[in-house]
């Protein structure tokens, strides 16, 4: 029986993606269509849809109090970002024991956080001038950052992304058909 095209598993098997740590995320648009603006003089200039994506990226820590955003960059057809899940219980010992007794919800895994981002940004983009042709690629790329040297390298890569757009593999002119 044919089950269709086999997809590569993106997540690290057996790893708890709700654990505190830093995660490097790349999210692409469907078919890598450039929806979010353009790179001019090595700087990303966001259009209205890019501004919506920016707003929703910044919305994440407002709605998930256990995450922090580190370096991030919106590009014409993708977004790179580092998300940190923190283990930051706030309150007195009595408050913490009450939270535990009440079975407060645990942290969501990174896939659910990115799912919330993709869903809310898509909804707002679709509402913007009835823009129904936009969609995110089905999944996203992640990497668990385990070394400080890796984090510095990733931050540098993200900051330099607009300057490398001409050679970027996500740039439509470089995508092999």
N, C-alpha and C positions, 0 to 999 in steps of 0.2 A: 504494500500500500504506500503511495506517494504522500508524504506529509508536507510538501512544499519546500521552499527554500529554508535551509537550516540557518538560524541566526546564531552568531557568536554570543556566548554569555558575557555580559559586560561586568557583572559583579564578581568580586572575589568570593569564591565559594566558601561557606562556613564562617565568614566574617560578619560581625554584628555592626551594621552601618548606622546604628543609633548610638554607638559608643562615642564618648568624648574623643576628639581628634580633629585633624584638619584633612579636608577633602578637596582635591583639585577637580573641578567640573568643567566640561565642555558640552554645550548644548547647541545643536545646529538646526537651522530651518529645514523644512522638507525640501528636498531637491536642491538644497543650498542656494535658494533664491535670495537675492539681496533685498531685504525688506527694511533694514534699520537705518540706512543712511549711506554715506560714502566716506572713503578716506581721501582727504585733501591735504597735500603737503605733509604727509606722514601723521596726520591727526584725524581721528574719527569724528565726523560731524553727524550727529544723530538727527534723523527726521522725526516726524510725529510718532511713527511706530517705534522707533528707537527710544524715544522719550517714554513711551508706555512701558517698554521692556525695562528701562532704567528705574522707573517708578516702582514696578513690581519686584525688581531685584532688591531695592531698598526696603520694600514692604516686608520681606522675609523676616528680619530680626525683630520687626515690630509685632509680628504675629507668632513667632516662635522664640520665646525669651531665652532659649538655651542655645541659640546660634549667634555667631558673629560673622560679619563679612570681612574678609581680608582683601587682598588685591583682586580687582576684577576689571574686565574690559568688554564692552559690547563692540562687535565688529559688524560689517554689513549683513552677514548671514549666520553669525554664531556669537556665542558669549563664552568667555572664559572667566572662571571665578574660583576663589578659594573660600570655602565655607568652613568655619570652625564650630563644631558641636562642643559646648562647654558643659562641665559638670559643676553647676553653680547653685546648689541649694541655698536659698536665702531665708533667713528667719531664725527664731530662737529654737532651742531644742524642743520645746513644747510644740511650736508650730510645725516643725519638721516631723515630730512623731504623730501629730494629727493628720498631716498630709499622707504619711505612710499608712495610718489606720484607715483613712478614707480612700485608699488606693488611687491616689492621684495618677493621671495618665502619664506613662513614661514617654521619653523622647521618641519622636518619630524617626525612622531611618531616613537617610539622605534621599532615597528614591521617592519617598512620600513628600518630602520637602520640595524636591524638584518638580514632582507632579503637581503640587499646589501652585508653584510658580508658573509652570507651563499652562495650567488650566486658567488661572486668573489673568495672565497676560494675554492668552489667546482670546478669552472672552472680551477683554477690553479692546483688543485689536479688531476683532470682528465687529464690535459696536462702532468703531471709529469709521465713519463714512461708509457703513455697511460693507466693510472689508472682509468678505467671506473666503477669499482665496488664500489667506495665510494659514500655515500650519507648521508646527514644530516637527522635526524628525521624531520617529517613534520612541527612541530611547535617548540616552546621553552617555558620554564617556566620563568615567570617574577614575581617580587614583587616590589611594590612601597615602597621605604624606607622613612618612615615618622618621625622616631625618631633617634637621634644620637646614642642612646644605641643600636638600631637595626643595624645601620651601623657598629659600632665597633664589634658587635657579628658576623655579616656577614663577615667582613674582617678577623676576627679570623678563622672562619670556612673555608674560602677560603685558607688562609695560611696553615692551618692544613690538608687540603684535601689529599696531597700525603702521609702523615703519617698515615691516616686512610683508605688508599686504600684497604687494606686487608678486612676491614669490610664494605666498601662502597656499597650501594645498586646498583650502576651502574657497579660494578665490575662483569664481567660475571660469576665468580664462586659463586656469591651471588644471582643471578637472578633466581627466582623461575619459573619453566616452567609450 
